[in-house]
Amino acid sequence: MGAEPGAVLVTTDLTVGGMTCAACVTRVEKKLGKLDGVTATVNLATGMARVSHPAGISPDELVATVEKAGYTAALPEPPMKQEPADGDGDGDESEGARQERHRLVVTALLALPVLVLSMAPGLQFRNWQWLCFALAAPVAVWGAWPFHVRAVRGLRHSAATMDTLVSLGVVASFAWSSYALFLGGAGDPGMRMPFTFVPTASDGVAHIYLEAAVGVPLFVLAGRFLEARARHGTGEALRSLARLTAKEVPVREDDGSERLIPIEELRAGQVFAVRPGERVATDGQVTEGSSAVDLSLVTGECEPVEVGPGSPVVGGAVNAGGLLLVRATAVGADTQLARITRLVTEAQAGKARAQRLADSVAGVFVPVVLALAVTALGFWLGAGADPQAAITACVAVLVVACPCALGLATPTALMAATGRGAQLGVLVTGPQALEGLQLLDAVVLDKTGTLTTGHMTVTRVTAVLEGLGSDAVLRLAGAVEQGSEHPLGRAVCAYARRESGEQRLPDVSGFSALPGRGVRGRVEGRLVEVLAPDEDLPAVLVDALTASESAARTPVVVRVDGAVEALIEVGDVVRPGSYRAVDRLRRLGIRPVLATGDREAPARAVAQALGIEEVHARCTPEGKAALVRELREQGYRVAVVGDGVNDAAALAGADLGIAMGSGTDVAIGAADVTLVRGDIEALVDAVLLARRTLGTIRTNLVWAFGYNVVTVPLAMVGLLNPMLAAAAMSASSVLVVANSLRLRAWQPSLIPVRRYA
């Protein structure tokens, strides 16, 4: 039912237990959907339900509704509070998982002798069948008990699931074998039974199918165990993120002392210490110390980042150098690590369009299979076939059908892909974003902060011949700019500090700012001036000045004791990855368009350097949104990449909005994809990952549908032994999950870059 107009909708996540196939997913979604104003999306691989409901419906009501459908439900713990897995992958194994593993081991020990004796007539000794019966009885009852319980529970709620098929198959096989042993002559001491892959007539003595009675639960239990282990692997990304969270943090007091407190007690504004090799406890700003921090596990940055006083740091990053004191700026759910975890979790809850079709099929799958099994039984009996062959065909139909593969086709691939994307610094909001990435053919790129660093920096220093030299001039200029508040001055000072390494810049005295011209001061007894260029310049600097203006950089002249010594060019430099990113986008058939609010000259300079032909400068937020509409009207599927408030309208109006992770919260909130890595080349990785993921999902669905289309008719015509049918059914789910797991090791292909300037 739809919600009333104006009703406030909230989203609640539930952990749903007891689901075993896509039919279970459909049942839970339909049950929740019967509540007024409620819609639900259930993920078989994660066991999670995302429910959108009116504020008047409490989570307790949602839990009760799921339980009425025959499943368990609970509110999940926040991902960042869950205990991380141990290194061997078994540390977080639940009690239920251990019980299932114990059940599998015992079932295997009991079932293997039955399978060997049934399949090897030469080993069949006197009264072998009675030993097999004694071993098969506990397997058919205790080993298959979970299937029987869930089947009965489903029947109480008028529902049929995969467990219904397995339970009926085991009961039918064991019941027929019991009849054959006690009443059909198969219990004679000297009875021998040949093993064939295709069911045969009885020749006067009823055959026993104890191998099917034990093989079905054994193979299904083994398949689900392997499937669970594989699905555990697809969720490794979230567990890796959980491992980045500190449990305790050393807080620095005003008197210089430290005390260790739980991370939950840390508050914004408090200062904490980060020693070499330790993780940064939460997002913050460095107040003291300098070091290099490793962001590879958080944002995918492969190179360590140098930080010092005033530099921002991200929670979960590893301090690779000296002691840092950091003032917390965000804690708990407001941190970047928490946002990444939340985005990955939310992305894994969605469904691709193809999966919705599969779920629709799964909703009627089990009833159809039951009808086909009964039809096969009736047909063979009506055609005068041996009752044994008719029952065998019926059982084979029950156990060979596999809705599990249909239900796992998308979520396992999506879990693996979103986890791999997070490792590469790419966060997607769900399968719709992946589908959008796959179909892109035009991308509108912002300049400042997207293709460029967004920060003013020194791009070139040109010194006069026979002067002091570029290093000495830069040191003097950086020293006098220490007193400046102008962005150009701060850029020169910061660059000089970096270039001087451990050497401290000298002090400045007599500092004065010259409005509209520059600054001057005395450094080491010399009068140093950093001024706007005038006409009285040496020839070598005139050439540098001309090149600087054509490249849209801002030049300043350094004079020492009245003599011109150097020309320093300051500008917003192109990110190193932008060259490769734009070239790779073009090779993927995606048209790059540059749209910026900056002036024409710097916009043209950046476009020329990157080989972008279409440039829109002086673009207002409304202009960017209009450009997106125009491209869409031309038939392009458009993505917008931006990082500022001015990009939000265009991001929201595009087919796909992509935000730089270093951008504003407004831009990130309006985007479908976030490039946490802060590198535009991550966009190309995202497109390639989306194409591979959607291809994997299609392969999974083709296999899942094709498997059932082929095997069910074979079982109906009597060409499948029930034991082999059970093995094939289990293998189909494992193959789907294993195919999805390949995405965890996916690597973006690197293409040699072609420079345009």
NUGU-310985 format. One record per residue (C-alpha): y, x, z; residue in one letter. Coordinates in steps of 0.5 Angstrom, whole numbers, padded with zeros to 4 digits, always signed. Example, Ala and Ser with C-alpha at 12.3 -4.5 7.8 and 13.67 -1.06 7.14 Angstrom:
BEGIN
-0009+0025+0016a/-0002+0027+0014s/
//
This chain:
BEGIN
+0000+0000+0000m/+0007+0002-0001g/+0012+0003+0004a/+0018-0001+0005e/+0024+0001+0002p/+0028+0005+0007g/+0023+0007+0011a/+0023+0014+0014v/+0016+0017+0012l/+0014+0023+0016v/+0008+0028+0014t/+0002+0030+0019t/-0004+0034+0018d/-0011+0033+0020l/-0017+0037+0021t/-0023+0033+0018v/-0030+0034+0020g/-0036+0032+0017g/-0034+0032+0010m/-0040+0035+0005t/-0038+0033-0002c/-0032+0030-0006a/-0035+0023-0004a/-0033+0024+0003c/-0026+0026+0001v/-0025+0020-0003t/-0027+0015+0002r/-0023+0019+0007v/-0017+0018+0003e/-0018+0011+0001k/-0019+0009+0009k/-0012+0012+0010l/-0009+0009+0004g/-0011+0002+0007k/-0006+0003+0012l/+0001+0000+0010d/+0006+0005+0007g/+0000+0011+0008v/-0002+0016+0003t/-0007+0022+0004a/-0009+0028+0000t/-0016+0031+0003v/-0018+0038+0001n/-0026+0039+0002l/-0025+0047+0002a/-0020+0047+0008t/-0022+0041+0011g/-0015+0038+0012m/-0012+0032+0010a/-0004+0031+0009r/-0002+0024+0011v/+0005+0021+0009s/+0006+0015+0013h/+0012+0011+0016p/+0015+0014+0023a/+0012+0008+0026g/+0005+0010+0025i/+0003+0015+0030s/-0002+0021+0029p/-0007+0018+0034d/-0007+0012+0029e/-0009+0016+0023l/-0014+0020+0027v/-0017+0013+0029a/-0017+0011+0022t/-0021+0017+0020v/-0026+0016+0025e/-0027+0009+0023k/-0029+0012+0017a/-0035+0016+0020g/-0032+0023+0020y/-0028+0027+0026t/-0021+0028+0026a/-0016+0032+0030a/-0009+0035+0030l/-0010+0042+0028p/-0007+0048+0031e/-0001+0052+0028p/-0004+0057+0023p/+0000+0063+0027m/-0003+0061+0033k/-0010+0061+0031q/-0014+0067+0033e/-0015+0072+0028p/-0022+0074+0025a/-0025+0080+0027d/-0026+0086+0022g/-0033+0084+0021d/-0031+0077+0019g/-0036+0074+0024d/-0031+0074+0030g/-0028+0067+0029d/-0035+0064+0028e/-0035+0057+0031s/-0041+0054+0035e/-0043+0049+0030g/-0043+0055+0025a/-0048+0059+0029r/-0052+0052+0030q/-0053+0051+0023e/-0055+0059+0022r/-0060+0058+0027h/-0062+0051+0024r/-0063+0055+0017l/-0067+0061+0020v/-0072+0056+0023v/-0072+0052+0017t/-0074+0058+0013a/-0079+0061+0017l/-0083+0054+0017l/-0082+0052+0010a/-0084+0059+0007l/-0091+0059+0008p/-0091+0051+0005v/-0088+0054-0001l/-0092+0060-0002v/-0099+0056-0001l/-0096+0050-0005s/-0094+0054-0011m/-0100+0059-0011a/-0107+0055-0012p/-0111+0062-0011g/-0108+0062-0003l/-0110+0055-0002q/-0116+0055+0004f/-0120+0050+0007r/-0115+0045+0010n/-0109+0048+0008w/-0106+0042+0007q/-0106+0040+0014w/-0103+0046+0016l/-0097+0045+0011c/-0096+0038+0014f/-0096+0041+0021a/-0090+0046+0019l/-0087+0041+0014a/-0086+0035+0019a/-0081+0039+0024p/-0077+0041+0017v/-0077+0034+0015a/-0074+0031+0021v/-0071+0037+0025w/-0069+0041+0019g/-0066+0036+0015a/-0063+0032+0022w/-0056+0033+0020p/-0057+0030+0013f/-0060+0024+0016h/-0055+0023+0022v/-0049+0023+0016r/-0053+0019+0012a/-0054+0013+0017v/-0047+0014+0019r/-0045+0013+0012g/-0049+0007+0011l/-0046+0004+0018r/-0039+0004+0014h/-0042+0002+0008s/-0041+0009+0004a/-0046+0013+0001a/-0045+0021+0000t/-0049+0027-0002m/-0052+0027+0005d/-0055+0020+0003t/-0058+0023-0003l/-0061+0029+0001v/-0064+0025+0006s/-0067+0020+0002l/-0070+0025-0002g/-0073+0029+0004v/-0076+0022+0007v/-0079+0020+0000a/-0082+0027-0001s/-0085+0027+0006f/-0087+0020+0006a/-0091+0020+0000w/-0094+0026+0002s/-0096+0023+0008s/-0099+0017+0004y/-0103+0022+0000a/-0106+0026+0006l/-0108+0020+0010f/-0109+0014+0005l/-0109+0018-0002g/-0115+0023-0002g/-0111+0029-0001a/-0113+0030+0006g/-0120+0032+0004d/-0122+0039+0007p/-0123+0042+0000g/-0117+0039-0004m/-0114+0044-0009r/-0107+0042-0012m/-0104+0046-0018p/-0097+0048-0018f/-0093+0046-0024t/-0085+0046-0026f/-0086+0039-0029v/-0089+0033-0025p/-0096+0031-0028t/-0101+0025-0027a/-0106+0025-0020s/-0113+0025-0024d/-0115+0020-0018g/-0112+0024-0012v/-0105+0023-0010a/-0101+0030-0010h/-0097+0032-0004i/-0090+0034-0005y/-0089+0038+0002l/-0086+0043-0002e/-0080+0039-0004a/-0080+0036+0003a/-0079+0043+0006v/-0075+0046-0001g/-0070+0040-0001v/-0067+0042+0006p/-0068+0049+0006l/-0064+0050-0001f/-0059+0045+0001v/-0058+0049+0008l/-0058+0056+0005a/-0053+0053-0001g/-0048+0050+0004r/-0049+0057+0009f/-0047+0061+0003l/-0042+0056+0000e/-0039+0056+0007a/-0039+0064+0008r/-0035+0064+0001a/-0030+0059+0003r/-0029+0063+0009h/-0027+0069+0004g/-0022+0064+0000t/-0018+0063+0007g/-0017+0071+0008e/-0010+0071+0006a/-0008+0066+0012l/-0012+0070+0017r/-0009+0076+0015s/-0002+0073+0016l/-0004+0071+0023a/-0007+0078+0024r/+0001+0080+0023l/+0003+0077+0029t/+0005+0081+0035a/+0002+0078+0042k/+0007+0082+0046e/+0013+0085+0045v/+0017+0090+0049p/+0024+0087+0051v/+0030+0092+0052r/+0034+0090+0058e/+0041+0092+0059d/+0040+0098+0064d/+0035+0101+0059g/+0029+0099+0062s/+0023+0095+0058e/+0019+0090+0060r/+0013+0087+0056l/+0013+0079+0055i/+0009+0075+0051p/+0011+0073+0044i/+0012+0066+0045e/+0018+0068+0051e/+0022+0072+0046l/+0029+0069+0044r/+0034+0070+0039a/+0039+0075+0041g/+0034+0079+0045q/+0033+0087+0044v/+0026+0089+0043f/+0023+0096+0041a/+0019+0098+0035v/+0015+0105+0036r/+0012+0109+0030p/+0006+0105+0028g/+0007+0098+0031e/+0009+0092+0028r/+0016+0089+0028v/+0015+0083+0033a/+0020+0078+0029t/+0025+0078+0024d/+0031+0082+0027g/+0037+0087+0025q/+0036+0094+0027v/+0041+0096+0033t/+0039+0103+0034e/+0035+0108+0030g/+0033+0109+0023s/+0026+0109+0020s/+0022+0107+0014a/+0018+0100+0015v/+0012+0098+0011d/+0013+0091+0008l/+0007+0091+0004s/+0003+0086+0008l/+0009+0081+0009v/+0012+0081+0002t/+0008+0085-0003g/+0013+0091-0003e/+0009+0097-0005c/+0015+0102-0003e/+0017+0103+0004p/+0024+0101+0006v/+0029+0105+0009e/+0033+0102+0015v/+0038+0104+0020g/+0043+0100+0024p/+0045+0094+0021g/+0039+0093+0017s/+0035+0087+0017p/+0027+0087+0018v/+0022+0082+0018v/+0017+0081+0023g/+0010+0083+0021g/+0013+0090+0018a/+0010+0096+0020v/+0015+0102+0023n/+0013+0108+0019a/+0018+0113+0022g/+0022+0113+0029g/+0024+0109+0034l/+0028+0102+0033l/+0031+0098+0037l/+0032+0091+0034v/+0036+0085+0036r/+0032+0078+0034a/+0035+0074+0030t/+0029+0069+0029a/+0023+0067+0033v/+0017+0062+0032g/+0017+0058+0026a/+0024+0060+0024d/+0021+0067+0022t/+0020+0069+0015q/+0012+0070+0016l/+0012+0063+0019a/+0015+0060+0013r/+0010+0064+0009i/+0004+0062+0013t/+0007+0055+0012r/+0008+0055+0005l/+0001+0058+0003v/-0002+0052+0008t/+0002+0047+0004e/+0000+0050-0002a/-0007+0049-0001q/-0007+0042+0001a/-0005+0040-0006g/-0009+0038-0012k/-0009+0039-0019a/-0009+0033-0024r/-0016+0035-0026a/-0018+0035-0019q/-0016+0028-0018r/-0020+0026-0024l/-0026+0029-0021a/-0025+0026-0014d/-0024+0019-0018s/-0031+0020-0021v/-0034+0023-0015a/-0032+0016-0011g/-0037+0012-0016v/-0042+0018-0017f/-0047+0017-0011v/-0048+0010-0012p/-0049+0011-0019v/-0054+0016-0018v/-0058+0012-0013l/-0058+0006-0019a/-0060+0012-0023l/-0066+0014-0019a/-0068+0006-0018v/-0068+0005-0025t/-0072+0011-0026a/-0077+0009-0021l/-0077+0002-0024g/-0078+0004-0031f/-0084+0009-0030w/-0087+0004-0026l/-0086-0001-0031g/-0088+0003-0037a/-0095+0004-0033g/-0094+0011-0031a/-0098+0014-0025d/-0094+0012-0019p/-0094+0019-0016q/-0090+0021-0023a/-0085+0015-0022a/-0084+0017-0015i/-0083+0024-0017t/-0078+0023-0022a/-0074+0018-0017c/-0074+0024-0012v/-0072+0029-0017a/-0066+0025-0019v/-0064+0024-0012l/-0064+0031-0010v/-0061+0034-0017v/-0055+0031-0017a/-0049+0035-0014c/-0042+0032-0013p/-0041+0038-0008c/-0039+0042-0014a/-0034+0037-0017l/-0030+0037-0010g/-0030+0044-0009l/-0028+0046-0016a/-0020+0046-0015t/-0019+0047-0008p/-0023+0054-0007t/-0020+0056-0013a/-0013+0054-0010l/-0014+0057-0004m/-0016+0064-0007a/-0010+0064-0012a/-0005+0062-0006t/-0008+0067-0002g/-0008+0073-0007r/-0001+0070-0009g/+0002+0071-0002a/-0001+0078-0002q/+0003+0080-0009l/+0009+0077-0006g/+0009+0070-0010v/+0009+0063-0006l/+0007+0057-0009v/+0008+0050-0006t/+0002+0047-0009g/-0002+0046-0016p/+0004+0043-0019q/+0007+0049-0019a/+0002+0053-0022l/+0001+0048-0027e/+0009+0049-0029g/+0008+0056-0029l/+0002+0056-0034q/+0007+0052-0039l/+0013+0055-0038l/+0017+0057-0045d/+0024+0059-0042a/+0027+0062-0036v/+0034+0062-0034v/+0036+0068-0030l/+0041+0069-0025d/+0044+0076-0025k/+0047+0078-0019t/+0041+0079-0014g/+0036+0077-0019t/+0036+0082-0024l/+0041+0086-0021t/+0041+0088-0013t/+0047+0084-0011g/+0050+0090-0007h/+0055+0095-0010m/+0053+0102-0010t/+0055+0108-0013v/+0052+0109-0020t/+0055+0115-0023r/+0059+0121-0020v/+0063+0125-0026t/+0066+0132-0023a/+0071+0136-0027v/+0069+0143-0029l/+0070+0149-0025e/+0072+0144-0019g/+0069+0143-0012l/+0063+0140-0015g/+0060+0133-0015s/+0056+0134-0008d/+0062+0136-0004a/+0067+0131-0007v/+0062+0126-0006l/+0062+0128+0002r/+0070+0128+0002l/+0070+0121-0001a/+0065+0118+0004g/+0068+0121+0010a/+0075+0118+0008v/+0072+0112+0006e/+0069+0111+0013q/+0076+0108+0015g/+0075+0103+0009s/+0073+0095+0010e/+0073+0094+0002h/+0067+0093-0001p/+0068+0099-0006l/+0070+0104+0000g/+0063+0101+0004r/+0059+0103-0002a/+0062+0110-0003v/+0061+0111+0004c/+0054+0109+0004a/+0052+0113-0002y/+0055+0119+0001a/+0051+0118+0008r/+0045+0117+0004r/+0046+0123-0001e/+0048+0128+0005s/+0041+0126+0009g/+0041+0129+0016e/+0048+0132+0015q/+0053+0128+0019r/+0060+0126+0015l/+0066+0129+0017p/+0071+0126+0021d/+0078+0123+0018v/+0085+0123+0021s/+0091+0120+0019g/+0087+0115+0015f/+0092+0110+0011s/+0090+0104+0006a/+0094+0103+0000l/+0094+0096-0002p/+0092+0095-0009g/+0091+0103-0010r/+0086+0106-0005g/+0086+0110+0001v/+0088+0117+0003r/+0086+0121+0010g/+0085+0128+0012r/+0078+0131+0012v/+0077+0138+0015e/+0084+0140+0014g/+0085+0137+0006r/+0088+0131+0004l/+0083+0127+0000v/+0085+0120-0004e/+0081+0115-0007v/+0085+0111-0012l/+0085+0107-0018a/+0085+0111-0024p/+0091+0113-0028d/+0093+0116-0034e/+0093+0123-0032d/+0086+0125-0032l/+0082+0131-0035p/+0079+0129-0042a/+0072+0129-0039v/+0074+0124-0034l/+0077+0120-0039v/+0070+0119-0043d/+0067+0117-0037a/+0072+0112-0035l/+0071+0109-0042t/+0064+0109-0041a/+0065+0106-0034s/+0069+0100-0037e/+0065+0098-0043s/+0059+0098-0038a/+0063+0093-0033a/+0063+0098-0027r/+0069+0099-0023t/+0072+0107-0023p/+0075+0110-0017v/+0079+0117-0018v/+0078+0122-0012v/+0084+0127-0011r/+0083+0133-0006v/+0090+0136-0004d/+0093+0133-0010g/+0088+0135-0016a/+0084+0131-0019v/+0076+0133-0018e/+0072+0127-0020a/+0071+0120-0022l/+0066+0115-0018i/+0063+0109-0021e/+0061+0103-0017v/+0057+0097-0019g/+0052+0092-0018d/+0046+0096-0021v/+0040+0093-0025v/+0034+0092-0021r/+0028+0097-0023p/+0023+0092-0024g/+0028+0088-0029s/+0027+0092-0035y/+0019+0091-0035r/+0020+0084-0032a/+0024+0081-0038v/+0020+0085-0043d/+0013+0082-0040r/+0016+0075-0040l/+0018+0076-0048r/+0011+0078-0049r/+0008+0072-0046l/+0012+0068-0050g/+0017+0066-0045i/+0025+0066-0048r/+0029+0069-0043p/+0036+0066-0042v/+0042+0070-0037l/+0047+0065-0034a/+0051+0068-0029t/+0058+0066-0025g/+0060+0073-0026d/+0065+0076-0032r/+0063+0076-0039e/+0063+0084-0039a/+0058+0085-0033p/+0054+0080-0036a/+0054+0082-0043r/+0052+0089-0040a/+0046+0087-0036v/+0044+0083-0042a/+0044+0089-0047q/+0041+0093-0042a/+0035+0088-0041l/+0035+0086-0049g/+0037+0079-0047i/+0040+0075-0053e/+0043+0069-0050e/+0048+0070-0045v/+0052+0065-0041h/+0058+0068-0037a/+0063+0064-0032r/+0058+0059-0031c/+0059+0054-0025t/+0054+0051-0021p/+0055+0045-0026e/+0055+0049-0032g/+0048+0052-0030k/+0045+0045-0029a/+0048+0043-0036a/+0045+0049-0039l/+0038+0047-0036v/+0039+0040-0038r/+0040+0042-0045e/+0034+0047-0046l/+0030+0041-0043r/+0033+0036-0049e/+0031+0042-0054q/+0024+0041-0052g/+0023+0047-0047y/+0019+0047-0041r/+0025+0051-0037v/+0024+0055-0030a/+0031+0057-0026v/+0031+0064-0022v/+0036+0064-0017g/+0038+0066-0010d/+0044+0063-0008g/+0047+0056-0006v/+0050+0056-0013n/+0043+0056-0016d/+0041+0050-0012a/+0043+0045-0017a/+0040+0048-0023a/+0033+0050-0019l/+0032+0043-0017a/+0034+0040-0024g/+0029+0045-0028a/+0022+0044-0029d/+0020+0049-0024l/+0025+0052-0019g/+0024+0060-0017i/+0028+0063-0012a/+0028+0070-0010m/+0026+0071-0003g/+0032+0075-0001s/+0036+0069-0003g/+0039+0063+0001t/+0035+0058+0005d/+0038+0053+0000v/+0036+0056-0006a/+0029+0057-0003i/+0029+0050-0001g/+0030+0047-0008a/+0025+0052-0011a/+0018+0051-0013d/+0016+0058-0013v/+0019+0063-0008t/+0018+0071-0010l/+0018+0074-0003v/+0017+0081-0006r/+0025+0080-0008g/+0023+0083-0015d/+0024+0079-0021i/+0017+0082-0024e/+0013+0078-0019a/+0015+0072-0024l/+0011+0075-0029v/+0005+0076-0024d/+0006+0069-0022a/+0005+0066-0029v/-0001+0071-0030l/-0004+0068-0024l/-0002+0061-0025a/-0006+0062-0032r/-0012+0065-0029r/-0012+0060-0024t/-0012+0054-0028l/-0017+0057-0033g/-0022+0058-0027t/-0021+0051-0025i/-0022+0048-0032r/-0029+0053-0032t/-0031+0050-0025n/-0030+0043-0027l/-0033+0044-0034v/-0039+0047-0030w/-0039+0041-0025a/-0039+0036-0030f/-0044+0039-0035g/-0049+0041-0029y/-0050+0033-0027n/-0049+0031-0035v/-0055+0036-0036v/-0060+0036-0030t/-0060+0028-0028v/-0062+0026-0035p/-0068+0031-0034l/-0070+0029-0028a/-0070+0022-0030m/-0075+0023-0036v/-0079+0027-0031g/-0078+0034-0033l/-0076+0037-0026l/-0080+0038-0020n/-0076+0036-0014p/-0076+0043-0011m/-0073+0046-0017l/-0068+0040-0017a/-0066+0042-0010a/-0065+0049-0012a/-0061+0048-0018a/-0056+0043-0014m/-0055+0048-0008s/-0054+0054-0014a/-0049+0049-0017s/-0044+0049-0011s/-0045+0056-0010v/-0043+0058-0017l/-0037+0054-0017v/-0034+0058-0010v/-0037+0065-0013a/-0033+0064-0019n/-0026+0062-0015s/-0027+0068-0011l/-0026+0072-0017r/-0019+0071-0016l/-0018+0074-0009r/-0019+0081-0013a/-0015+0079-0019w/-0010+0084-0021q/-0004+0083-0026p/-0004+0087-0032s/+0001+0092-0034l/+0004+0093-0040i/+0008+0099-0042p/+0016+0097-0042v/+0021+0098-0048r/+0028+0100-0046r/+0033+0096-0049y/+0039+0101-0047a/
//
